[in-house]
Amino acid sequence: MRPLLILLPGVVTCFAIACISSEEPSGDTTQQSSASSTSSSGDMTSTSSGDPGSMTARGSSGTPSVGCGTAGITPGFKTNQMVTVGSGTRTYAINVPANYDASKHYPVIFAYHGNGGTGAGMKGVFNFEAKHDAEAIFVYPDAVGGGWTLDKWDATNNPDIAFLESMITSIGAKYCVNTDRVFATGFSNGAFFANHIGCVLGSKIRAVAAHSGGGPYTLNGEHYMNGKLICKSPKPKGVMIIIGDQDGLLSDTEASRVVWTGNLSCQSTQNASTPTPCKQYAGCSSTFKTCVIPGLGHQAWSQGSDTIWNFFAAL
């Protein structure tokens, strides 16, 4: 058991094992199935907010990892990939482009599943590969016990942050990775963890996108100053939050806005952004964008995959 407690202003919610509010439908696995069918619908139209082709770094753009030039890489979707974390091992799934070229340094997107899910199952939630298989390496980590550690700060005491850092190192050693373009996203419990990653690991993660989740937070008022959570520096270059206005986690997401507008020094003004109904905060030190979707419950938005991709591609 990992009892958790949110200590964000105006939100106090107790947890057992995983981060879901009392209003959230029990069992993210069911919600992931629903989200998968929703996110694969035909209205996922790309927008002009970032050319997806810009996602793959070419030539001298970005910093290549030590794995560039390694021969014999097998492309495709692979499950049960293992990495050493401390004295143990953790598993993840990975999708390597079908046309993988060891001379190109690819961006990497880590996608985190909801409570009770798996990395392999998460692949179908956003289905990035349907349009962008050739342009990035996609990684789907597996949680221990079905949920992510959300209340501990960094790799010294958070096994899931240590897991992420180990994956970044291991994947960069095997594959040709653009180390300047590593991103994280997630759904539900995974969205809470994506926000947590952005708060504590902005030095290695370029941007995060949280879909249907809240956070970040810590226990016992740690890392707070004058009642506000202070994220580590450097901050990520972009943060996006997507949530349905009928989602039981809407209030948790509102608390996330308080954290990010404070940490990114945003003004209160929000300007219309693409796609509708997304908005972008003005004056922020990094890009901060929110999308509150009318009528959407606790499931993936049909335009969520494209919106997340284009947001990352534009940064």
Protein Blocks (a to p, Z undefined) as FASTA:
>chain_A
ZZdddfbehiacddehiacdfklcghjklmmmmmmmmmmpmklccdfeopfklmpcghje
ojddfkgoiahiaedjdehiacdehjbccdddddddfklcfkbccddddddddehiafkl
mmmmnommmmmmmmoccdddddehhiacfkbfblmlpmklmmmmmmmmmmmmmmccdfkl
ccdddehjlmmmmmmmmmmmmmmmmbdcdehiadjddehhiaiaehiacddddddfbdcd
dddfkbfklmmmmmmmmmmmmmnopafbdcdddddfbdcdehiabdcdddddehiacddd
fklmmmmmmmmmmZZ
